[in-house]
Every structure is written in structure tokens, then in C-alpha cells.
Amino acid sequence: MKVDSSKIESIHWANALKWAQETLICKDIFNTLCSDAVQMRNRLSTIRDGVLLVSLYNDYLLRVELKYHPFKEGELIEEGCPYLNRSLREMMVAQECTRWVRPQTFVSLPLTNLSEALDARGPKAFTAREIESRAYKPQFLLEKLITVASHYSLVKMARETLEEFMSSTRDPQVHWRWLRCSPISSQFMVIMTNRNFDYVVGKVTYYIRVTADSVSLISKDGHTMDCYRDPHQLMYALKYMACTFSVTSISTLGKVMWFYQLLHANMNATDEHGRPAPTLYMLNPDATMEVFIRFGIDQNPLIQVRKFQGATK
């Protein structure tokens, strides 16, 4: 930030103090990030003209820029993502306020009558290597920022994919809500129901787990489908779960309400192109008609009805 020297006397001290504090904090944060970028060897980064670019994942880059604005009365200008700006300041303050090395102190040990096998002193004490391996090691500020930014980007991608799936899916009805939300790990709850038949079929719950590295879909049976960082793969997994829910709900409706007999329900069936397409095969109570239904991804269900020979119309 910059200020005209001729207007210094006209600036109120409270606003000037806030402006100066903001300037120093931003400079310290940017210098720390640049120093961490030089020391980190597992991330590709570049620094030029007050701009730091760091490889996030895939084709995404994290851009951190130190900008100077002329001082004006009122609130300070904030650019970029407000959430990441606030998180970066919190991590910087926490890092500066953390004492990484515990001061040495002498503690008098009480008398003990334990056996030598249970005594942790002397030859049974931890070695220097064991103490170092158990010690908490400080983490680069840039590494923490990369973790939070990656998780924030993946959460945004998962939410947009869920909203797109809800808008494009009419049957079954899809609802979702937050189950857990933290800076590095979040979880969505996806609920599928059949309107007007939920008292018969009930609802099925799935979970979307988002970390700083990948997105995964967890079924009701506990099976995990890794979607990595691909929104198309997450959409594909959601559509497949909708197909399996349709098989379960229709078979339950047929047995409970119309007393159809279920011959088979194959969740692992595929179509002619090798894509997942769960199938359902049912028989009416009089054993005069059979119904075959195939639920494909990105296509309408295929329904085939066949009457047995000799059956009356």
C-alpha cells in the first residue's frame, strides 16, 4: 500500500495504524511463502514481480500476488478469494505464536519399585533418533496453504457437480447436505428417495468424502469409489448409484404393492458398449407376463414386456 506524504498529517491515527499493520503482515506473509517455495523441492513454483505461482494439482495453479493500493478512508481493499486470504492469515499467526522447541527443564522423578523391564530410564530410555521421530515437525506455510487451497477447490468442484446432478435428475429425487466441513477434510451426505413411495422403499444415503488430494463416493454398503479429482468421474459415479437405487426401489415396489416375483437383479450387468447397466427381471403373480428393465447411464431405462404363449389377452 502507498500513501501520499503530503496527506500523512490528515490521516487519523487509528486508520493509519490499521493500514500499517496490514502492510507489514502482507509483506511478512509473502516473504515467508517465497522462502518456502525455494525450499520445497516437490512443488514447481516461480516468483516474478511480486507474483508467486505454485503448482496445485493437474492443470491448476495457485497464484499469490502482493499488491499495493493507495490509502483511502474506509475499509481496506481485499482481492482474491476471501476464504483463502483469511485462512492464510490465521495460519501465519498460528505459526508465529507456536513454540516449536520446548524449553529444557529439570523434573525430579519419584521413587519407584517397578521392575527393570518396565523402567523407562537408563538403557530402556528412548534414543535420540526415537525422540526425533516422535517429535512434531513444523510444516511450511506454503505447504499448508496448498493443502487448504486444494481442498477448497475440490469442495467447490464436488458441490457444483452435485447441483448439476440434481438439476438433471428427475427420478429418483436427490437431496444433499453438509455432514462435516473442515479446512482439509469435508463430507457430503447424498439422499435419494422416490416421491410418494418413500413409505414403501425408504431412502438411501451415500457419502462424498473430499480431502486435499481426491474425491471419493462411499455407497451404503461401505464400498468406496475413488473419483480422484475428475468431476466427470464423480458425475458418472452418482449416475451409477442412481441406477442401482432404481433397481432396488422398483423391485421393492413390485414385490410389496403388486406381488411381483423377483427372478434376478444384476447390479454388475453391462450394456453392449461395456458400460454399467444394472438389470431387473420380474414375473407377475399369475406367471403370465415377464418384465425386463435395464437402467443405463446417460440414457432412458429399457423396458421389455413379454407374455407367455397361451396366455389370454
Contacts in CASP RR format, 6 or more apart in sequence:
PFRMAT RR
TARGET T0000
AUTHOR 0000-0000-0000
METHOD contacts of the structure
MODEL  1
MKVDSSKIESIHWANALKWAQETLICKDIFNTLCSDAVQMRNRLSTIRDG
VLLVSLYNDYLLRVELKYHPFKEGELIEEGCPYLNRSLREMMVAQECTRW
VRPQTFVSLPLTNLSEALDARGPKAFTAREIESRAYKPQFLLEKLITVAS
HYSLVKMARETLEEFMSSTRDPQVHWRWLRCSPISSQFMVIMTNRNFDYV
VGKVTYYIRVTADSVSLISKDGHTMDCYRDPHQLMYALKYMACTFSVTSI
STLGKVMWFYQLLHANMNATDEHGRPAPTLYMLNPDATMEVFIRFGIDQN
PLIQVRKFQGATK
1 19 0 8 1.000
1 22 0 8 1.000
1 23 0 8 1.000
1 68 0 8 1.000
1 69 0 8 1.000
1 70 0 8 1.000
1 71 0 8 1.000
2 68 0 8 1.000
2 69 0 8 1.000
2 70 0 8 1.000
2 71 0 8 1.000
3 11 0 8 1.000
3 19 0 8 1.000
3 70 0 8 1.000
3 71 0 8 1.000
4 70 0 8 1.000
8 16 0 8 1.000
11 19 0 8 1.000
11 71 0 8 1.000
15 73 0 8 1.000
15 74 0 8 1.000
18 76 0 8 1.000
19 71 0 8 1.000
19 76 0 8 1.000
22 76 0 8 1.000
25 89 0 8 1.000
25 92 0 8 1.000
26 66 0 8 1.000
27 66 0 8 1.000
28 92 0 8 1.000
29 88 0 8 1.000
29 89 0 8 1.000
29 92 0 8 1.000
29 141 0 8 1.000
30 50 0 8 1.000
30 52 0 8 1.000
30 64 0 8 1.000
30 66 0 8 1.000
32 92 0 8 1.000
32 141 0 8 1.000
32 142 0 8 1.000
33 52 0 8 1.000
33 64 0 8 1.000
33 141 0 8 1.000
33 142 0 8 1.000
33 145 0 8 1.000
34 47 0 8 1.000
34 52 0 8 1.000
36 140 0 8 1.000
36 141 0 8 1.000
36 142 0 8 1.000
36 143 0 8 1.000
37 43 0 8 1.000
37 45 0 8 1.000
37 47 0 8 1.000
37 52 0 8 1.000
37 54 0 8 1.000
37 142 0 8 1.000
39 140 0 8 1.000
40 140 0 8 1.000
40 142 0 8 1.000
40 143 0 8 1.000
43 54 0 8 1.000
43 55 0 8 1.000
43 142 0 8 1.000
43 146 0 8 1.000
44 54 0 8 1.000
44 55 0 8 1.000
45 52 0 8 1.000
45 53 0 8 1.000
45 54 0 8 1.000
45 55 0 8 1.000
46 52 0 8 1.000
46 53 0 8 1.000
47 53 0 8 1.000
50 65 0 8 1.000
50 66 0 8 1.000
51 63 0 8 1.000
51 64 0 8 1.000
51 65 0 8 1.000
51 66 0 8 1.000
52 63 0 8 1.000
52 64 0 8 1.000
52 65 0 8 1.000
53 61 0 8 1.000
53 62 0 8 1.000
53 63 0 8 1.000
53 64 0 8 1.000
54 61 0 8 1.000
54 62 0 8 1.000
54 64 0 8 1.000
54 142 0 8 1.000
54 146 0 8 1.000
55 61 0 8 1.000
55 62 0 8 1.000
56 62 0 8 1.000
56 146 0 8 1.000
56 149 0 8 1.000
56 150 0 8 1.000
56 153 0 8 1.000
57 150 0 8 1.000
57 213 0 8 1.000
57 229 0 8 1.000
58 229 0 8 1.000
60 153 0 8 1.000
62 145 0 8 1.000
62 146 0 8 1.000
62 149 0 8 1.000
64 145 0 8 1.000
67 79 0 8 1.000
69 76 0 8 1.000
69 77 0 8 1.000
78 85 0 8 1.000
81 152 0 8 1.000
83 152 0 8 1.000
84 145 0 8 1.000
84 148 0 8 1.000
84 149 0 8 1.000
84 152 0 8 1.000
87 145 0 8 1.000
87 148 0 8 1.000
87 183 0 8 1.000
88 141 0 8 1.000
88 145 0 8 1.000
91 141 0 8 1.000
91 144 0 8 1.000
91 145 0 8 1.000
91 148 0 8 1.000
92 141 0 8 1.000
95 138 0 8 1.000
95 141 0 8 1.000
98 138 0 8 1.000
100 136 0 8 1.000
100 138 0 8 1.000
109 121 0 8 1.000
112 119 0 8 1.000
116 124 0 8 1.000
117 124 0 8 1.000
120 126 0 8 1.000
126 134 0 8 1.000
147 184 0 8 1.000
147 212 0 8 1.000
148 183 0 8 1.000
148 184 0 8 1.000
148 212 0 8 1.000
150 212 0 8 1.000
150 213 0 8 1.000
151 183 0 8 1.000
151 184 0 8 1.000
151 185 0 8 1.000
151 186 0 8 1.000
151 210 0 8 1.000
151 211 0 8 1.000
151 212 0 8 1.000
154 210 0 8 1.000
154 211 0 8 1.000
154 212 0 8 1.000
154 214 0 8 1.000
154 215 0 8 1.000
154 229 0 8 1.000
155 181 0 8 1.000
155 186 0 8 1.000
155 210 0 8 1.000
157 215 0 8 1.000
157 229 0 8 1.000
157 231 0 8 1.000
157 234 0 8 1.000
158 188 0 8 1.000
158 208 0 8 1.000
158 210 0 8 1.000
158 215 0 8 1.000
158 231 0 8 1.000
158 234 0 8 1.000
159 188 0 8 1.000
160 231 0 8 1.000
161 231 0 8 1.000
161 234 0 8 1.000
161 235 0 8 1.000
161 238 0 8 1.000
162 176 0 8 1.000
162 188 0 8 1.000
162 190 0 8 1.000
162 208 0 8 1.000
162 238 0 8 1.000
164 235 0 8 1.000
165 174 0 8 1.000
165 235 0 8 1.000
165 238 0 8 1.000
165 239 0 8 1.000
166 174 0 8 1.000
166 175 0 8 1.000
166 176 0 8 1.000
169 239 0 8 1.000
169 242 0 8 1.000
171 194 0 8 1.000
171 246 0 8 1.000
172 192 0 8 1.000
172 193 0 8 1.000
172 194 0 8 1.000
172 242 0 8 1.000
172 245 0 8 1.000
172 246 0 8 1.000
172 249 0 8 1.000
173 192 0 8 1.000
173 193 0 8 1.000
173 194 0 8 1.000
173 195 0 8 1.000
174 190 0 8 1.000
174 191 0 8 1.000
174 192 0 8 1.000
174 242 0 8 1.000
175 190 0 8 1.000
175 191 0 8 1.000
175 193 0 8 1.000
176 188 0 8 1.000
176 189 0 8 1.000
176 190 0 8 1.000
176 191 0 8 1.000
177 188 0 8 1.000
177 189 0 8 1.000
177 191 0 8 1.000
178 186 0 8 1.000
178 187 0 8 1.000
178 188 0 8 1.000
178 189 0 8 1.000
179 187 0 8 1.000
179 188 0 8 1.000
179 189 0 8 1.000
179 207 0 8 1.000
180 186 0 8 1.000
180 187 0 8 1.000
181 187 0 8 1.000
184 211 0 8 1.000
184 212 0 8 1.000
185 209 0 8 1.000
185 210 0 8 1.000
185 211 0 8 1.000
185 212 0 8 1.000
186 209 0 8 1.000
186 210 0 8 1.000
187 207 0 8 1.000
187 208 0 8 1.000
187 209 0 8 1.000
187 210 0 8 1.000
188 207 0 8 1.000
188 208 0 8 1.000
188 210 0 8 1.000
189 205 0 8 1.000
189 206 0 8 1.000
189 207 0 8 1.000
190 205 0 8 1.000
190 206 0 8 1.000
190 207 0 8 1.000
190 208 0 8 1.000
190 238 0 8 1.000
190 241 0 8 1.000
191 203 0 8 1.000
191 204 0 8 1.000
191 205 0 8 1.000
191 206 0 8 1.000
192 203 0 8 1.000
192 204 0 8 1.000
192 205 0 8 1.000
192 206 0 8 1.000
192 241 0 8 1.000
192 242 0 8 1.000
192 245 0 8 1.000
193 201 0 8 1.000
193 202 0 8 1.000
193 203 0 8 1.000
193 204 0 8 1.000
194 201 0 8 1.000
194 202 0 8 1.000
194 249 0 8 1.000
194 253 0 8 1.000
197 249 0 8 1.000
197 253 0 8 1.000
200 252 0 8 1.000
200 253 0 8 1.000
200 256 0 8 1.000
200 257 0 8 1.000
201 248 0 8 1.000
201 249 0 8 1.000
201 252 0 8 1.000
201 253 0 8 1.000
204 220 0 8 1.000
204 245 0 8 1.000
204 248 0 8 1.000
205 220 0 8 1.000
206 217 0 8 1.000
206 218 0 8 1.000
206 219 0 8 1.000
206 220 0 8 1.000
206 241 0 8 1.000
207 217 0 8 1.000
207 218 0 8 1.000
208 215 0 8 1.000
208 216 0 8 1.000
208 217 0 8 1.000
208 218 0 8 1.000
208 234 0 8 1.000
209 215 0 8 1.000
209 216 0 8 1.000
209 217 0 8 1.000
209 218 0 8 1.000
213 229 0 8 1.000
214 226 0 8 1.000
214 227 0 8 1.000
214 228 0 8 1.000
214 229 0 8 1.000
215 227 0 8 1.000
215 228 0 8 1.000
215 229 0 8 1.000
215 234 0 8 1.000
216 224 0 8 1.000
216 225 0 8 1.000
216 226 0 8 1.000
216 227 0 8 1.000
217 224 0 8 1.000
217 225 0 8 1.000
217 227 0 8 1.000
217 234 0 8 1.000
217 237 0 8 1.000
217 238 0 8 1.000
217 241 0 8 1.000
218 224 0 8 1.000
218 225 0 8 1.000
219 225 0 8 1.000
219 241 0 8 1.000
225 237 0 8 1.000
227 233 0 8 1.000
227 234 0 8 1.000
227 237 0 8 1.000
236 297 0 8 1.000
239 297 0 8 1.000
239 298 0 8 1.000
240 276 0 8 1.000
240 297 0 8 1.000
243 276 0 8 1.000
243 277 0 8 1.000
243 278 0 8 1.000
243 295 0 8 1.000
243 296 0 8 1.000
243 297 0 8 1.000
244 267 0 8 1.000
244 278 0 8 1.000
246 278 0 8 1.000
246 295 0 8 1.000
246 301 0 8 1.000
247 265 0 8 1.000
247 267 0 8 1.000
247 278 0 8 1.000
247 279 0 8 1.000
247 280 0 8 1.000
247 293 0 8 1.000
247 295 0 8 1.000
248 265 0 8 1.000
250 280 0 8 1.000
250 293 0 8 1.000
251 262 0 8 1.000
251 265 0 8 1.000
251 280 0 8 1.000
251 282 0 8 1.000
254 260 0 8 1.000
254 262 0 8 1.000
254 282 0 8 1.000
255 261 0 8 1.000
255 262 0 8 1.000
258 284 0 8 1.000
258 285 0 8 1.000
259 285 0 8 1.000
260 282 0 8 1.000
260 283 0 8 1.000
260 284 0 8 1.000
260 285 0 8 1.000
260 291 0 8 1.000
261 282 0 8 1.000
261 283 0 8 1.000
261 284 0 8 1.000
261 285 0 8 1.000
262 280 0 8 1.000
262 281 0 8 1.000
262 282 0 8 1.000
263 281 0 8 1.000
263 282 0 8 1.000
263 283 0 8 1.000
263 290 0 8 1.000
264 279 0 8 1.000
264 280 0 8 1.000
264 281 0 8 1.000
265 278 0 8 1.000
265 279 0 8 1.000
265 280 0 8 1.000
265 281 0 8 1.000
266 278 0 8 1.000
266 279 0 8 1.000
267 278 0 8 1.000
268 276 0 8 1.000
268 278 0 8 1.000
269 276 0 8 1.000
269 277 0 8 1.000
269 278 0 8 1.000
269 279 0 8 1.000
269 294 0 8 1.000
270 276 0 8 1.000
270 277 0 8 1.000
271 277 0 8 1.000
271 294 0 8 1.000
271 296 0 8 1.000
275 296 0 8 1.000
275 297 0 8 1.000
276 296 0 8 1.000
276 297 0 8 1.000
277 294 0 8 1.000
277 295 0 8 1.000
277 296 0 8 1.000
277 297 0 8 1.000
278 294 0 8 1.000
278 295 0 8 1.000
278 296 0 8 1.000
279 292 0 8 1.000
279 293 0 8 1.000
279 294 0 8 1.000
279 295 0 8 1.000
280 291 0 8 1.000
280 292 0 8 1.000
280 293 0 8 1.000
280 294 0 8 1.000
280 295 0 8 1.000
281 290 0 8 1.000
281 291 0 8 1.000
281 292 0 8 1.000
281 293 0 8 1.000
282 290 0 8 1.000
282 291 0 8 1.000
282 293 0 8 1.000
283 289 0 8 1.000
283 290 0 8 1.000
283 291 0 8 1.000
284 290 0 8 1.000
284 291 0 8 1.000
287 308 0 8 1.000
288 307 0 8 1.000
288 308 0 8 1.000
288 311 0 8 1.000
288 312 0 8 1.000
289 305 0 8 1.000
289 306 0 8 1.000
289 307 0 8 1.000
289 308 0 8 1.000
289 311 0 8 1.000
290 305 0 8 1.000
290 306 0 8 1.000
290 308 0 8 1.000
291 303 0 8 1.000
291 304 0 8 1.000
291 305 0 8 1.000
292 302 0 8 1.000
292 303 0 8 1.000
292 304 0 8 1.000
292 305 0 8 1.000
292 306 0 8 1.000
293 301 0 8 1.000
293 302 0 8 1.000
293 303 0 8 1.000
293 304 0 8 1.000
294 301 0 8 1.000
294 302 0 8 1.000
295 301 0 8 1.000
296 302 0 8 1.000
307 313 0 8 1.000
END
